[in-house]
Amino acid sequence: MRILVTGGAGFIASNVVDAYIAAGHEVAVVDDLSCGFIENLNEKAQFYEVDIANPKVEEVFAEFKPEVLNHHAAQISVPLSVDDPVADARVNVMGWLNLLEGCRKHDVKRVLYVSSGGVVYGEPQKLPADETYPIQPESPYGITKATGEHYLHFYSKQAGFKYVTFRYGNVYGPRQVPHGEAGVVSIFIKALLAGKAPTIFGDGSCIRDYVFVGDVVRANVMALEKGGNVALNIGTGIPIDVNQVYKAVQAAMQDQTPALSGPPRRGDLKAIYLNAGLAEKVLGWKPETSFGDGVKKTYEYFRDKEQEA
Ligand SMILES: NC(=O)c1ccc[n+]([C@@H]2O[C@H](COP(=O)([O-])OP(=O)(O)OC[C@H]3O[C@@H](n4cnc5c(N)ncnc54)[C@H](O)[C@@H]3O)[C@@H](O)[C@H]2O)c1
């Protein structure tokens, strides 16, 4: 298949690109390198360095003629979205509309869109949240991710393509960036690698659904063939708090350094984890990597990278 991947120089999508290329697909990447890294880019992928909100994106559709659009590029910082909702919407709404126009004009057959199960449900009263839980985001980032889902549904009806929306949990693993939703895993690992004690904010009881990037990649591969016009949670359903994250990092690194404690951070959701039963039904997808194994793989990646430097 000819697959256009946006954000393919970033953490999650660069791993997706590697898997698509390994499976024999032809891949082009659109990324403006605002947060991504050229060294993440698979050298077999065609690369277009362009902002998704730039009208020039249409030239990419005209030239590459993708059958599938896999959309990962985004403004991903919740705090930045709170400080500057306009900048967040410029990328996550206007950029997305620009791409959807490309799909409509250039006969794209299938679209995979990345939303966030960590933010679109707000602070759910019933956990784990499944896809029927009301959409009630509490940050501009959550609002733009949810808005993107609605636009996708509209364009799919207009243009006749099929789509799968992924509502990821907190994705962690090799190449992850500290400012993403599961940033805490890499923040702890990097601090200990630098011989520093990391800080746990508040009492460390904030609960999230940590899903390993390798498992997320499998969902992106499966959804090339399966699933039509559906939103799917991609998570483990296992609640893990920040104190447990730190323990897992300490165990993987065999490092007993105690964490420092800091004041609670304003606006952090208390608890969110996801029921991913629908993804199993629709795609046959289930997470396979335990948190301990995933943290170990993430640590080994950062350790090896540091040794190479
Ligand atoms: N990391 C998580 O835990 C998590 C959870 C839920 C959803 N998501 C979503 O997954 C996607 C990928 O996130 P990630 O963690 O890999 O982040 P990332 O920052 O590593 O990747 C995003 C990529 O998009 C590119 N980009 C940003 N703005 C762009 C623009 N205007 N034009 C072109 N490219 C642009 C960046 O340069 C970067 O390479 C995002 O849509 C994010 O919202 C991530």
The ligand as an SDF file (V2000), in Angstrom:
LIG
                    3D

 44 48  0  0  0  0  0  0  0  0999 V2000
    2.6730    9.9690   23.5300 N   0  0  0  0  0  0  0  0  0  0  0  0
    1.4810    9.6670   24.0330 C   0  0  0  0  0  0  0  0  0  0  0  0
    1.3710    9.1200   25.1380 O   0  0  0  0  0  0  0  0  0  0  0  0
    0.2120    9.9560   23.2500 C   0  0  0  0  0  0  0  0  0  0  0  0
   -1.0200    9.6330   23.8220 C   0  0  0  0  0  0  0  0  0  0  0  0
   -2.1930    9.8710   23.1110 C   0  0  0  0  0  0  0  0  0  0  0  0
   -2.1130   10.4010   21.8410 C   0  0  0  0  0  0  0  0  0  0  0  0
   -0.9020   10.7280   21.3090 N   0  0  0  0  0  0  0  0  0  0  0  0
   -0.8710   11.2850   19.9640 C   0  0  0  0  0  0  0  0  0  0  0  0
    0.0410   10.5400   19.1730 O   0  0  0  0  0  0  0  0  0  0  0  0
    0.5900   11.4010   18.1680 C   0  0  0  0  0  0  0  0  0  0  0  0
    2.0990   11.3030   18.1790 C   0  0  0  0  0  0  0  0  0  0  0  0
    2.5850   11.7430   19.4460 O   0  0  0  0  0  0  0  0  0  0  0  0
    4.0780   11.5190   19.9150 P   0  0  0  0  0  0  0  0  0  0  0  0
    4.0500   11.2590   21.3680 O   0  0  0  0  0  0  0  0  0  0  0  0
    4.7660   10.5690   19.0110 O   0  0  0  0  0  0  0  0  0  0  0  0
    4.6650   12.9980   19.7450 O   0  0  0  0  0  0  0  0  0  0  0  0
    5.9280   13.5860   18.9480 P   0  0  0  0  0  0  0  0  0  0  0  0
    6.0340   15.0360   19.3020 O   0  0  0  0  0  0  0  0  0  0  0  0
    7.1330   12.7310   19.1500 O   0  0  0  0  0  0  0  0  0  0  0  0
    5.4600   13.4390   17.4360 O   0  0  0  0  0  0  0  0  0  0  0  0
    4.7020   14.4160   16.7740 C   0  0  0  0  0  0  0  0  0  0  0  0
    5.3750   14.7060   15.4480 C   0  0  0  0  0  0  0  0  0  0  0  0
    4.5650   15.6410   14.7350 O   0  0  0  0  0  0  0  0  0  0  0  0
    5.3880   16.6320   14.1590 C   0  0  0  0  0  0  0  0  0  0  0  0
    4.6110   17.8680   14.0280 N   0  0  0  0  0  0  0  0  0  0  0  0
    4.1310   18.6490   15.0210 C   0  0  0  0  0  0  0  0  0  0  0  0
    3.4680   19.6910   14.4960 N   0  0  0  0  0  0  0  0  0  0  0  0
    3.5310   19.5560   13.1460 C   0  0  0  0  0  0  0  0  0  0  0  0
    3.0420   20.3220   12.0640 C   0  0  0  0  0  0  0  0  0  0  0  0
    2.3790   21.4620   12.2680 N   0  0  0  0  0  0  0  0  0  0  0  0
    3.2980   19.8930   10.8010 N   0  0  0  0  0  0  0  0  0  0  0  0
    4.0070   18.7520   10.5780 C   0  0  0  0  0  0  0  0  0  0  0  0
    4.4980   17.9760   11.5730 N   0  0  0  0  0  0  0  0  0  0  0  0
    4.2610   18.3900   12.8410 C   0  0  0  0  0  0  0  0  0  0  0  0
    6.5420   16.7940   15.1290 C   0  0  0  0  0  0  0  0  0  0  0  0
    7.7080   17.3630   14.5260 O   0  0  0  0  0  0  0  0  0  0  0  0
    6.7610   15.3570   15.5860 C   0  0  0  0  0  0  0  0  0  0  0  0
    7.6910   14.6770   14.7600 O   0  0  0  0  0  0  0  0  0  0  0  0
    0.0440   12.7860   18.4390 C   0  0  0  0  0  0  0  0  0  0  0  0
   -1.0850   12.9840   17.6100 O   0  0  0  0  0  0  0  0  0  0  0  0
   -0.3800   12.7220   19.8970 C   0  0  0  0  0  0  0  0  0  0  0  0
   -1.4060   13.6400   20.1860 O   0  0  0  0  0  0  0  0  0  0  0  0
    0.2630   10.5030   21.9790 C   0  0  0  0  0  0  0  0  0  0  0  0
  1  2  1  0
  2  3  2  0
  2  4  1  0
  4  5  1  0
  4 44  2  0
  5  6  2  0
  6  7  1  0
  7  8  2  0
  8  9  1  0
  8 44  1  0
  9 10  1  0
  9 42  1  0
 10 11  1  0
 11 12  1  0
 11 40  1  0
 12 13  1  0
 13 14  1  0
 14 15  2  0
 14 16  1  0
 14 17  1  0
 17 18  1  0
 18 19  2  0
 18 20  1  0
 18 21  1  0
 21 22  1  0
 22 23  1  0
 23 24  1  0
 23 38  1  0
 24 25  1  0
 25 26  1  0
 25 36  1  0
 26 27  1  0
 26 35  1  0
 27 28  2  0
 28 29  1  0
 29 30  1  0
 29 35  2  0
 30 31  1  0
 30 32  2  0
 32 33  1  0
 33 34  2  0
 34 35  1  0
 36 37  1  0
 36 38  1  0
 38 39  1  0
 40 41  1  0
 40 42  1  0
 42 43  1  0
M  CHG  2   8   1  16  -1
M  END
$$$$
